[in-house]
Amino acid sequence: AELVKEAGFPDGVFNMVQGTREVVEGLIDHEDVKAVTFVGSSPVASLVASRCRNLNKRVTALGGAKNHLIALPDCETEGASSDIVVSYAGCAGQRCMAASVLLIVGEGAKQDELLKKVVEKASKIEPGTGPGQMGAVIDAASHKKILGHIEASEQGGAEILLDGRSWLDGPMAKDGGCWIGPTVIKHNSPDDKTMKEEVFGPVLSVYTVSSWREAVDIENSNEFGNAACVYTTNGGHADWFIGRFRAAMLGINIGIPVPREPFSFGGLYGTRSKFGDMDITGDGAMEFFTNRIKVTSKWPVPNVEECISGETLADERAAASGSGAVDQANFAGRM
């Protein structure tokens, strides 16, 4: 808030209010608040949207995500592996666009090469806040949840290809903070808890599918609808997936498919990624943050010979050109 004021914004344009449920409900209920936006977990997004709806108040509430990446056998493994690691481990995996599931189509040397490169590159990430490093997760509750998913997957028979729990006793953890390193889990079933629920941490669930259809069915069946991506070098293959994904922001060889303005950002209606109206950027935001006003007008015809005759500009031009064409319908009201 101090930086915004220092930048020259007038008092009252930007305000920060700290608090939890009581403060949120107070903002929603206040008659001077005409619209509400929210980004957070799906349960809270649903509550915020419902409360606003009951007040007939405009709202856009973005919830959780379970973003899927699908790697086809023809993908370019070097670029795809780098993008996959950035997608799931960037920001410690704590952003709504982070990938959490990698579906590898088919088995063979190319698929093994991709997975090997993902593990190798993720294993080189160091704890910290500098370039090429990954920071701590937000708090102890989040840290506990992430660890719980890793442990549940391991106990369920999944293979831990890269174990971020090695950071628990590292030097950064001793200095404070909730540290857990990039983790890659290879699952035996698409029904594993970690394959379905939002982990919100640097954890990548990997599962091998036998066909394109199986990959799309897994992506379509999840309750969220935020983002999805396909890795391929074939445009026709990409087009097949883009037409079948059940998510609002789609990528082709881009694991963080964040659309830039003037395109809009937001999850898919009818899923647990989005509640309410419009999107938060682009034309959706223009509609959300403004009112569309319709003005219908009618003016008396001035007592001027040119107006009384009903002759239009089109008529004048036709006469001047000698074409003889007549404008049979015009906005002067004459038919």
C-alpha positions in Angstrom: 0.0 0.0 0.0 2.9 2.4 0.8 4.5 1.7 -2.6 1.2 2.4 -4.4 0.9 5.7 -2.5 4.5 6.6 -3.3 3.8 5.9 -7.0 1.2 8.7 -6.9 -2.1 7.1 -6.6 -4.7 9.3 -4.8 -5.8 8.2 -1.4 -8.7 5.8 -1.4 -7.9 4.2 -4.8 -6.1 1.2 -3.3 -6.8 -0.1 0.1 -5.6 -3.2 2.1 -7.7 -4.7 4.9 -6.3 -7.6 6.8 -8.5 -10.3 8.3 -10.3 -13.6 7.8 -13.9 -14.7 7.5 -15.5 -11.7 9.4 -13.6 -9.2 7.2 -14.4 -11.0 4.0 -18.1 -11.2 4.8 -18.1 -7.5 5.8 -16.7 -6.5 2.4 -19.1 -8.7 0.5 -22.1 -7.4 2.4 -21.2 -3.7 2.4 -23.6 -1.8 0.1 -20.7 0.4 -1.3 -18.9 -2.7 -2.6 -20.5 -3.3 -6.0 -18.4 -6.2 -7.2 -16.1 -8.9 -5.7 -13.1 -10.8 -7.0 -11.4 -13.7 -5.3 -8.6 -16.2 -5.9 -8.1 -19.1 -3.6 -9.3 -22.6 -2.7 -12.4 -24.0 -4.4 -14.4 -24.4 -1.1 -13.9 -20.7 -0.2 -14.4 -19.6 -3.8 -17.8 -21.3 -3.8 -18.8 -19.7 -0.5 -17.8 -16.2 -1.7 -19.7 -16.7 -5.0 -22.8 -17.9 -3.2 -22.9 -15.1 -0.7 -22.5 -12.5 -3.5 -25.2 -14.2 -5.6 -27.6 -14.0 -2.6 -27.1 -10.2 -2.6 -27.4 -10.0 -6.4 -23.8 -8.8 -6.5 -21.3 -9.3 -9.3 -18.6 -11.8 -8.5 -15.8 -13.7 -10.1 -14.2 -16.3 -7.7 -11.3 -18.5 -9.0 -10.7 -21.7 -7.2 -8.3 -24.6 -7.3 -6.7 -26.5 -10.1 -5.3 -29.9 -11.2 -3.5 -29.1 -14.4 -2.5 -31.9 -16.8 0.4 -32.2 -19.2 0.2 -34.8 -21.9 3.4 -35.8 -23.7 3.1 -37.6 -27.0 5.8 -39.9 -28.4 6.8 -37.3 -31.0 7.5 -34.5 -28.5 10.9 -32.8 -28.5 12.3 -34.2 -25.2 14.9 -31.5 -24.4 12.5 -28.6 -24.6 9.5 -30.5 -23.2 11.5 -31.7 -20.1 12.7 -28.2 -19.3 9.2 -26.8 -19.7 7.6 -29.5 -17.5 10.1 -28.8 -14.6 9.5 -25.1 -14.8 5.7 -25.7 -14.8 5.5 -28.0 -11.8 8.4 -26.7 -9.7 8.3 -22.9 -10.4 7.1 -20.9 -7.4 7.4 -24.2 -5.4 4.4 -25.4 -7.3 2.2 -22.9 -5.4 0.5 -21.1 -8.3 -2.8 -21.9 -9.9 -1.2 -22.6 -13.3 1.4 -25.1 -12.0 1.3 -28.5 -13.6 0.7 -31.4 -11.3 0.1 -34.4 -13.6 2.2 -35.6 -16.5 0.5 -38.2 -18.7 3.1 -40.0 -21.0 1.5 -41.7 -24.0 3.0 -45.1 -24.7 6.1 -46.9 -23.6 9.5 -46.9 -25.2 13.0 -45.3 -25.4 11.6 -41.8 -26.2 9.2 -41.8 -23.3 12.0 -43.1 -20.9 14.3 -40.4 -22.2 11.7 -37.7 -21.4 11.1 -38.9 -17.9 14.8 -39.3 -17.2 15.4 -35.7 -18.3 12.6 -34.4 -16.1 14.0 -36.1 -13.1 17.6 -35.0 -13.8 16.7 -31.4 -14.3 14.4 -31.2 -11.3 17.1 -32.8 -9.1 19.5 -30.0 -9.9 17.3 -27.3 -8.4 18.7 -26.0 -5.2 16.9 -24.5 -2.2 17.0 -20.7 -2.0 15.6 -17.5 -3.6 18.2 -16.9 -6.4 18.2 -17.8 -10.1 17.7 -21.5 -10.6 16.7 -22.1 -7.0 13.3 -22.9 -5.4 11.9 -21.3 -2.3 10.0 -22.6 0.6 6.3 -23.3 0.6 4.0 -20.8 2.2 3.3 -22.2 5.7 3.4 -25.3 7.9 -0.1 -26.4 7.0 0.7 -26.5 3.3 4.0 -28.2 4.1 2.2 -30.9 6.0 -0.4 -31.4 3.3 2.3 -31.9 0.6 4.2 -34.4 2.8 1.0 -36.2 3.4 0.4 -36.7 -0.4 4.0 -38.0 -0.9 3.7 -40.5 2.0 0.2 -41.7 0.9 1.5 -42.2 -2.7 4.5 -44.2 -1.4 2.4 -46.3 0.9 0.0 -47.0 -2.0 2.7 -48.5 -4.1 3.8 -45.5 -6.2 7.5 -45.1 -7.0 9.2 -42.0 -5.8 11.6 -41.1 -8.6 12.7 -37.9 -7.0 12.2 -37.3 -3.3 11.9 -33.7 -2.1 11.8 -34.8 1.5 15.6 -34.8 1.3 15.3 -31.0 1.9 13.7 -31.5 5.3 17.0 -31.7 7.1 18.9 -29.4 4.8 20.7 -26.2 5.8 17.9 -23.9 4.6 15.4 -25.8 6.8 17.6 -25.3 9.9 17.4 -21.6 9.4 13.6 -21.6 9.3 10.9 -21.9 6.7 8.9 -24.8 5.3 11.2 -26.5 2.8 10.5 -29.4 0.5 12.2 -30.1 -2.7 10.9 -31.0 -6.2 9.3 -34.4 -6.1 8.4 -36.8 -9.0 6.1 -39.7 -8.3 5.4 -42.5 -10.8 1.9 -43.9 -10.2 0.4 -47.3 -11.0 -3.2 -46.1 -11.0 -5.0 -42.9 -12.2 -7.2 -43.2 -9.2 -4.5 -42.5 -6.7 -5.3 -39.7 -4.4 -2.4 -37.5 -5.5 -3.4 -38.0 -9.1 -6.8 -36.5 -8.4 -6.6 -33.9 -5.6 -4.9 -30.5 -5.7 -1.5 -30.8 -3.9 -0.4 -27.2 -4.4 3.3 -27.9 -4.1 6.4 -29.0 -6.1 5.0 -32.5 -6.7 4.6 -34.0 -10.2 2.5 -37.1 -10.6 3.5 -39.2 -13.6 1.3 -41.9 -15.2 1.7 -43.8 -18.5 -1.4 -44.2 -20.7 -1.8 -46.4 -23.7 -3.7 -44.0 -26.0 -4.7 -40.4 -26.7 -8.2 -41.2 -25.6 -7.2 -42.5 -22.2 -5.1 -39.4 -21.6 -8.0 -37.1 -22.5 -10.5 -39.2 -20.4 -8.2 -38.8 -17.3 -7.9 -35.0 -17.9 -11.6 -34.6 -18.6 -12.6 -36.6 -15.5 -11.0 -34.3 -12.9 -13.3 -31.9 -11.2 -11.2 -28.8 -12.0 -10.9 -27.0 -15.3 -8.1 -24.5 -15.2 -5.3 -25.5 -17.6 -4.0 -28.3 -19.8 -1.1 -28.8 -22.2 0.0 -31.2 -24.9 3.7 -31.7 -26.0 4.0 -32.6 -29.6 5.8 -31.6 -32.8 2.7 -32.3 -35.0 0.1 -29.6 -35.4 -2.6 -32.1 -36.3 -1.9 -34.0 -33.1 -2.1 -30.8 -31.1 -5.4 -29.8 -32.7 -7.0 -33.1 -31.7 -6.2 -32.5 -28.0 -7.1 -28.8 -28.0 -10.6 -29.7 -29.2 -11.1 -32.2 -26.4 -9.4 -30.8 -23.3 -11.8 -29.8 -20.5 -10.0 -26.7 -19.3 -10.2 -22.9 -20.0 -6.5 -22.2 -20.6 -4.7 -24.5 -23.0 -1.1 -24.9 -24.1 0.8 -26.5 -27.0 4.4 -27.1 -25.8 3.7 -24.5 -23.0 3.3 -25.9 -19.5 2.2 -22.6 -18.0 -0.3 -21.4 -20.7 -1.1 -18.0 -19.3 -2.8 -15.9 -21.9 -1.6 -12.3 -22.1 -3.8 -9.3 -22.5 -6.0 -8.6 -24.5 -6.9 -12.3 -23.9 -8.7 -13.2 -20.7 -7.5 -15.3 -17.8 -9.8 -17.7 -15.8 -11.0 -21.2 -15.3 -13.8 -23.1 -17.0 -17.4 -22.5 -16.1 -19.1 -25.6 -14.5 -15.9 -26.8 -12.8 -14.3 -26.2 -9.3 -11.8 -23.8 -10.9 -14.3 -21.0 -11.5 -17.4 -19.6 -9.8 -19.2 -16.4 -10.8 -19.0 -14.1 -13.8 -16.4 -13.4 -16.5 -12.6 -13.5 -16.3 -10.1 -11.4 -14.5 -8.3 -9.9 -17.5 -9.0 -9.0 -21.1 -12.5 -8.4 -22.5 -14.0 -10.4 -19.6 -12.5 -8.0 -17.1 -13.8 -5.0 -19.1 -17.3 -6.4 -18.9 -16.9 -7.3 -15.2 -15.5 -3.9 -14.0 -17.8 -1.7 -16.1 -21.5 -1.5 -16.8 -22.8 -1.8 -20.4 -25.2 1.1 -20.8 -27.6 1.1 -23.7 -28.9 4.5 -25.0 -31.9 4.7 -27.4 -32.7 8.2 -28.8 -35.1 9.9 -31.1 -34.8 13.5 -32.4 -37.4 15.7 -33.9 -36.9 16.5 -37.6 -35.5 20.1 -37.9 -37.6 22.5 -39.9 -35.0 22.7 -42.6 -35.7 21.9 -46.3 -32.9 19.4 -46.7 -34.1 17.4 -43.7 -37.8 17.6 -44.5 -37.2 16.2 -48.0 -35.7 13.0 -46.5 -32.8 13.1 -49.0 -29.8 11.2 -47.6 -26.1 11.6 -48.2 -26.2 8.4 -50.3 -29.0 10.0 -52.5 -26.8 13.1 -53.0 -23.8 11.0 -54.0 -25.9 8.9 -56.4 -27.3 12.1 -58.0 -23.8 13.6 -58.3 -22.4 10.4 -59.9 -25.3 10.1 -62.3 -25.8 6.4 -61.3 -29.4 6.9 -60.4 -29.1 4.5 -57.4 -31.4 5.1 -54.5 -30.8 4.2 -50.9 -33.9 2.3 -49.9 -33.1 1.8 -46.2 -31.2 4.3 -44.1 -30.8 5.6 -40.6 -32.7 8.7 -41.2 -35.8 6.6 -40.6 -37.1 6.6 -44.2 -38.0 3.3 -46.0 
